[in-house]
Amino acid sequence: MDELEPLVEDSRRAATARLNFLTLDPVRPQDVRTSILASWVRSRRWNLPADRIALPYIADPDLDLPLTRSARPVLQQLHQNLDGQPISIILTDRTGLVLERLTADDHLSRHLDKVHLAPGFSYAEKFAGTNGIGTALEGGGPMHVFGHEHYAEDLEDLACAGVPIRHPVSGKTVGAIDLTCWRRDAGSLLIALAKTTADNIRAAMLTDSSTRELELLRAYKQSARRLGDMVLAVDDDVLLMNANARRCLDAADQRAVLGHAAEMLARGGTEAVVVELPTGGWVRISCRPIGIGSHDGSGIIQVSALSAGVDGPAPATLHRPPSRPVLPGLVGRSAPWLGSSREVDNACRVGQWVVLTGERGVGKVALARAAHHQNNPGGLFHVVDVGAAGAKFAAELEAELTDDSLQALVIRHVERLDASGVDATIEALYGVQERRPSDPPWIALTLTGDDSDTAGLGDLLTLFPLTVEVPPLRHHIEDVRELVPYFLNQLSHGDLSCAPDTMQQLMRSAWPGNTAELCQVLKQVVLRRRRTGVITPGDLPTRVQAISRRSLSQLEALERDAIIRSLVANDGHKGRAAKSLGMSRATIYRKIHDYGIQPP
């Protein structure tokens, strides 16, 4: 029944089932398709409004993508074949962001504009609720959503047939094709036509990518003949690396090289740069873009090792990371961490209220505290935790904000606020602005989670002009080299150090609990195993010892991150995580074991 067009009676039953679901009344299984009911449950979990649609918008989405270049002729041909029919053809990226829309019917086009089904808006299920685009991407397969099956009532006059588009080489989802029409005009062939269009786009991508990847492979083989150099070849879904690069670059160094190379290839630059890698070595990186007029990141990367330091003048641009972080009391000198630190520091310096987002344990409060101590060392800094305060939160917040000696306040876990808590917070913040117009305290909110729910926080967030994302530890894993001695010095008063092979083991972890988890693991070692001397791999907890004994490549690290995010989003349920990633349950079990992932 999943992909059949609902009949008129089915539509009435779907409308009744939706009303029962929204009013928390029982829903009969025969009244609604299983896939639709599952999507409704997800939409409710995201606290999406059912009476309206509110979507994020990107004013200038990047349209110069391999997907759009390959799809454009296919979409134009389909648009001509439909010849004025009231059907809209919509192309999105893998996140559900609408890239292109072709609509011949003016009435339908105006309606789609009204519900923001237009380029720049995201129809991901977590934003738009149950719909042909987002639900197809969420489930990893074709999806037909008819009339009242949509979660948002603004969409109930439409019928949508969405099909994910998978890359012909890697098999990864790169986007979706959606056909949308009026509910009254929907036919059973709509989903079949969407499937055919997705297949045609996939075939076009295969032709385009085969030509580009063949050119990339030829250039890679030619460059790899040079003895001594490390050579990498990169494309949207391809990463090639010669034996010398695999041997000399660990995971952190690979990420650093690929990061510098991505910037160079994006701007089409060919001038070499000299950089210091996270492991301390110096290399010269040069890039050669592949493809005519290509600025999409395809190219050959040549990496040459240099002797310690850089002796004498070099014709290349010199890139040396700062030796210390910009804020006191913080550890780490990677680009992602320093970027977040500087943004928070700048906001604090000018008194700009800020929202700090990120996963649990990344150091959001520590970042705010350090920024305050940098700019106002003697000022009072307090924290109010929504979860810990419970029913007393409003009173505790009011007490803090009426203290005129307060200089900085962090409100933690605002995603846990209910509607009355949001209103109380807004009222208290307006109150302190009126009472202290010339010297209000600096205030930071923290939102915890990969996709923190902000649907009910809109009015509160308008008081905070800046949002800073604090990166998870796995995205600046090179900072573990500084974090470990920092934590050990606090825990053992300088009497304990970490052996090199132990450090390598720690750097291979995904750290789903981030910096807080790393600190907890080291505390466990000190309390239960060793308080002086050198920590060996055998001193680590079993779950850390079980981590993969090899460094991950850039693509493997990205795949590991995607699995972790999916497990977190699905509350640790491996079956649902596998489905959302488009892989079998057996595959996700094997990869969880291979990558040493500890499910939440």
MOTANOR-V719322 format. One record per residue. RES is the residue in one small letter. SS is DSSP state (a for helix, b for strand, c for the rest). PHI is phi as a letter, one per 30 degrees, with the letter a starting at -180 (* if undefined). NEAR is the number of other ideal C-beta (glycine too) atoms within 12 Angstrom. Layout:
RES & SS & PHI & NEAR
RES & SS & PHI & NEAR
This chain:
m & c & * & 19
d & c & e & 24
e & c & c & 27
l & c & c & 20
e & c & d & 30
p & c & d & 31
l & c & d & 16
v & a & e & 16
e & a & d & 12
d & a & d & 26
s & a & d & 27
r & a & d & 18
r & a & d & 27
a & a & d & 37
a & a & d & 26
t & a & d & 23
a & a & d & 32
r & a & d & 38
l & a & d & 22
n & a & d & 20
f & a & d & 30
l & a & d & 25
t & c & c & 13
l & c & i & 10
d & c & d & 13
p & c & d & 14
v & c & c & 27
r & c & d & 14
p & a & e & 14
q & a & d & 15
d & a & d & 29
v & c & b & 37
r & c & d & 32
t & a & d & 18
s & a & d & 31
i & a & d & 41
l & a & d & 28
a & a & d & 29
s & a & d & 41
w & a & e & 37
v & a & d & 25
r & a & d & 33
s & a & d & 37
r & a & d & 26
r & a & d & 22
w & c & d & 32
n & c & h & 27
l & c & d & 36
p & c & d & 23
a & c & c & 28
d & c & c & 15
r & c & a & 19
i & c & b & 32
a & c & b & 26
l & c & c & 33
p & c & d & 24
y & b & b & 17
i & c & c & 21
a & c & d & 11
d & c & b & 11
p & c & d & 27
d & c & d & 21
l & c & c & 23
d & c & d & 18
l & c & c & 28
p & a & e & 40
l & a & d & 42
t & a & d & 32
r & a & d & 32
s & a & d & 32
a & a & d & 38
r & a & e & 26
p & a & d & 20
v & a & d & 32
l & a & d & 35
q & a & d & 20
q & a & d & 19
l & a & d & 30
h & a & d & 27
q & a & d & 15
n & a & d & 19
l & a & d & 26
d & c & h & 12
g & c & i & 16
q & c & d & 25
p & c & d & 30
i & b & b & 36
s & b & c & 44
i & b & c & 46
i & b & b & 47
l & b & c & 46
t & b & b & 50
d & b & d & 34
r & c & d & 33
t & c & c & 30
g & c & j & 38
l & b & d & 39
v & b & d & 44
l & b & c & 41
e & b & b & 34
r & b & b & 32
l & b & c & 35
t & b & b & 32
a & c & d & 21
d & c & c & 23
d & a & d & 13
h & a & d & 18
l & a & d & 33
s & a & d & 25
r & a & d & 15
h & a & d & 25
l & a & d & 35
d & a & d & 19
k & a & d & 18
v & c & c & 31
h & c & i & 29
l & c & d & 46
a & c & b & 30
p & c & e & 30
g & c & j & 25
f & b & c & 34
s & b & c & 33
y & c & c & 51
a & c & e & 35
e & a & d & 44
k & a & d & 37
f & a & c & 38
a & a & c & 47
g & c & i & 47
t & c & d & 52
n & c & a & 53
g & a & d & 50
i & a & d & 53
g & a & d & 45
t & a & d & 46
a & a & d & 45
l & a & d & 41
e & a & d & 45
g & a & d & 36
g & c & i & 30
g & c & a & 27
p & c & e & 36
m & b & b & 42
h & b & c & 46
v & b & c & 53
f & b & c & 48
g & a & h & 38
h & a & d & 36
e & a & d & 45
h & c & d & 42
y & c & d & 45
a & c & d & 38
e & a & d & 24
d & a & d & 25
l & a & c & 41
e & c & d & 31
d & c & d & 28
l & b & c & 44
a & b & b & 40
c & b & b & 48
a & b & b & 41
g & b & c & 51
v & b & b & 40
p & b & d & 42
i & b & c & 47
r & b & c & 32
h & c & d & 32
p & c & d & 27
v & c & c & 24
s & c & d & 24
g & c & i & 21
k & c & d & 26
t & b & d & 33
v & b & c & 35
g & b & l & 43
a & b & a & 51
i & b & c & 51
d & b & b & 50
l & b & c & 48
t & b & b & 49
c & b & b & 41
w & b & d & 28
r & a & e & 31
r & a & d & 17
d & a & c & 24
a & c & d & 34
g & c & b & 25
s & c & d & 17
l & a & d & 22
l & a & d & 40
i & a & d & 35
a & a & d & 20
l & a & d & 30
a & a & d & 44
k & a & d & 28
t & a & d & 23
t & a & d & 40
a & a & d & 42
d & a & d & 23
n & a & d & 29
i & a & d & 43
r & a & d & 34
a & a & d & 22
a & a & d & 30
m & a & d & 37
l & a & d & 25
t & a & d & 21
d & a & d & 33
s & a & d & 32
s & a & d & 21
t & a & d & 23
r & a & d & 33
e & a & d & 31
l & a & d & 22
e & a & d & 26
l & a & d & 37
l & a & d & 23
r & a & d & 18
a & a & d & 31
y & a & d & 31
k & a & d & 17
q & a & d & 18
s & a & d & 31
a & a & d & 27
r & c & d & 15
r & c & d & 18
l & c & d & 12
g & c & j & 17
d & c & d & 25
m & b & c & 36
v & b & b & 38
l & b & b & 45
a & b & b & 38
v & b & b & 41
d & c & b & 37
d & c & e & 34
d & c & b & 31
v & c & b & 32
l & b & b & 36
l & b & c & 31
m & b & b & 33
n & c & d & 28
a & a & d & 16
n & a & d & 23
a & a & d & 37
r & a & d & 25
r & a & d & 16
c & a & c & 25
l & c & c & 33
d & c & d & 32
a & a & e & 38
a & a & d & 36
d & a & d & 36
q & a & d & 37
r & a & d & 37
a & a & d & 37
v & a & d & 43
l & a & d & 35
g & a & d & 32
h & a & d & 37
a & a & d & 39
a & a & d & 28
e & a & d & 25
m & a & d & 32
l & a & d & 33
a & a & d & 21
r & c & c & 18
g & c & i & 21
g & c & d & 22
t & c & b & 20
e & c & d & 20
a & c & d & 26
v & b & b & 34
v & b & c & 30
v & b & b & 36
e & b & c & 30
l & c & d & 34
p & c & e & 35
t & c & d & 28
g & c & j & 23
g & c & d & 26
w & b & c & 29
v & b & b & 39
r & b & c & 31
i & b & c & 44
s & b & b & 33
c & b & b & 38
r & b & b & 30
p & b & d & 31
i & c & c & 34
g & c & j & 29
i & c & d & 13
g & c & i & 11
s & c & d & 29
h & c & b & 22
d & c & c & 30
g & c & j & 34
s & c & d & 40
g & b & l & 41
i & b & c & 42
i & b & c & 48
q & b & c & 35
v & b & b & 40
s & b & c & 29
a & b & d & 27
l & c & c & 24
s & c & d & 14
a & c & e & 10
g & c & i & 14
v & c & b & 23
d & c & d & 10
g & c & i & 9
p & c & d & 8
a & c & c & 22
p & c & d & 13
a & c & c & 25
t & b & d & 20
l & b & c & 21
h & b & b & 25
r & c & c & 17
p & c & d & 29
p & c & e & 18
s & c & d & 12
r & c & b & 16
p & c & d & 33
v & c & d & 28
l & c & c & 32
p & c & d & 19
g & c & i & 24
l & c & c & 34
v & c & b & 34
g & c & k & 42
r & c & b & 29
s & c & d & 34
a & a & d & 28
p & a & d & 30
w & a & d & 43
l & a & d & 28
g & a & d & 26
s & a & d & 40
s & a & e & 40
r & a & d & 24
e & a & d & 31
v & a & d & 47
d & a & d & 33
n & a & d & 22
a & a & d & 32
c & a & d & 38
r & a & d & 19
v & a & c & 16
g & c & i & 27
q & c & d & 24
w & c & d & 32
v & b & b & 39
v & b & c & 36
l & b & c & 42
t & b & c & 36
g & b & l & 38
e & c & d & 36
r & c & d & 31
g & c & i & 28
v & c & d & 38
g & c & j & 41
k & a & d & 43
v & a & d & 35
a & a & d & 38
l & a & d & 43
a & a & d & 43
r & a & d & 36
a & a & d & 35
a & a & d & 44
h & a & d & 37
h & a & d & 25
q & a & d & 28
n & a & c & 27
n & c & b & 24
p & c & e & 16
g & c & c & 11
g & c & d & 24
l & b & d & 20
f & b & b & 31
h & b & b & 28
v & b & b & 29
v & b & c & 40
d & b & c & 26
v & a & e & 32
g & a & d & 21
a & a & d & 15
a & a & d & 26
g & a & h & 17
a & a & d & 14
k & a & d & 18
f & a & e & 30
a & a & e & 27
a & a & d & 17
e & a & d & 27
l & a & d & 38
e & a & d & 23
a & a & d & 18
e & a & d & 33
l & a & d & 34
t & c & d & 18
d & c & d & 21
d & c & d & 16
s & c & d & 18
l & b & d & 29
q & b & c & 29
a & b & a & 39
l & b & b & 40
v & b & c & 38
i & b & c & 49
r & b & d & 33
h & c & h & 31
v & a & d & 41
e & a & d & 33
r & a & d & 28
l & c & d & 38
d & c & d & 20
a & a & d & 16
s & a & d & 14
g & a & d & 31
v & a & d & 33
d & a & d & 20
a & a & d & 29
t & a & d & 39
i & a & d & 30
e & a & d & 21
a & a & d & 33
l & a & d & 32
y & a & d & 20
g & a & d & 22
v & a & d & 29
q & a & d & 20
e & a & d & 13
r & a & d & 19
r & c & b & 22
p & c & d & 11
s & c & c & 9
d & c & b & 17
p & c & d & 25
p & c & d & 35
w & b & d & 39
i & b & b & 42
a & b & b & 43
l & b & c & 46
t & b & c & 43
l & b & c & 36
t & b & c & 34
g & c & k & 29
d & c & d & 30
d & c & b & 29
s & c & e & 33
d & c & d & 30
t & c & c & 30
a & c & e & 32
g & c & c & 26
l & c & c & 33
g & a & e & 19
d & a & d & 19
l & a & d & 31
l & a & d & 29
t & c & d & 17
l & c & d & 29
f & c & b & 30
p & c & d & 16
l & b & b & 26
t & b & b & 27
v & b & c & 36
e & b & d & 28
v & c & c & 44
p & c & d & 35
p & c & d & 40
l & a & e & 41
r & a & d & 43
h & a & c & 37
h & a & b & 42
i & a & d & 43
e & a & d & 38
d & a & d & 40
v & a & e & 44
r & a & d & 29
e & a & c & 32
l & a & d & 37
v & a & d & 40
p & a & d & 24
y & a & d & 25
f & a & d & 32
l & a & d & 36
n & a & d & 19
q & a & d & 19
l & a & d & 29
s & a & b & 26
h & c & h & 11
g & c & i & 14
d & c & c & 16
l & b & b & 29
s & b & b & 25
c & b & c & 36
a & c & d & 22
p & a & e & 18
d & a & d & 19
t & a & d & 34
m & a & d & 32
q & a & d & 28
q & a & d & 32
l & a & d & 43
m & a & d & 39
r & c & c & 34
s & c & d & 41
a & c & d & 45
w & c & h & 39
p & c & d & 35
g & c & c & 27
n & a & i & 37
t & a & d & 42
a & a & d & 26
e & a & d & 32
l & a & e & 44
c & a & d & 28
q & a & d & 23
v & a & d & 40
l & a & d & 38
k & a & d & 22
q & a & d & 22
v & a & d & 37
v & a & d & 28
l & a & d & 16
r & a & c & 15
r & c & b & 27
r & c & b & 27
r & c & c & 21
t & c & b & 17
g & b & j & 18
v & b & b & 22
i & b & d & 36
t & c & c & 21
p & a & e & 26
g & a & d & 17
d & a & d & 31
l & c & d & 32
p & c & e & 26
t & a & e & 16
r & a & d & 21
v & a & d & 35
q & a & d & 24
a & c & d & 21
i & c & d & 34
s & c & e & 26
r & c & d & 18
r & c & b & 19
s & c & d & 33
l & c & c & 34
s & c & d & 29
q & a & e & 34
l & a & d & 25
e & a & d & 28
a & a & d & 33
l & a & d & 25
e & a & d & 31
r & a & e & 38
d & a & d & 31
a & a & d & 30
i & a & d & 40
i & a & d & 37
r & a & d & 26
s & a & d & 35
l & a & d & 32
v & a & d & 31
a & a & d & 30
n & c & c & 28
d & c & h & 17
g & c & i & 20
h & c & d & 18
k & a & d & 28
g & a & d & 21
r & a & d & 26
a & a & d & 33
a & a & d & 27
k & a & d & 25
s & a & d & 38
l & a & c & 36
g & c & i & 30
m & c & b & 27
s & c & d & 17
r & a & d & 19
a & a & d & 13
t & a & d & 21
i & a & d & 33
y & a & d & 20
r & a & d & 17
k & a & d & 31
i & a & e & 32
h & a & d & 19
d & a & d & 22
y & a & d & 35
g & c & i & 31
i & c & d & 38
q & c & c & 26
p & c & e & 27
p & c & d & 26
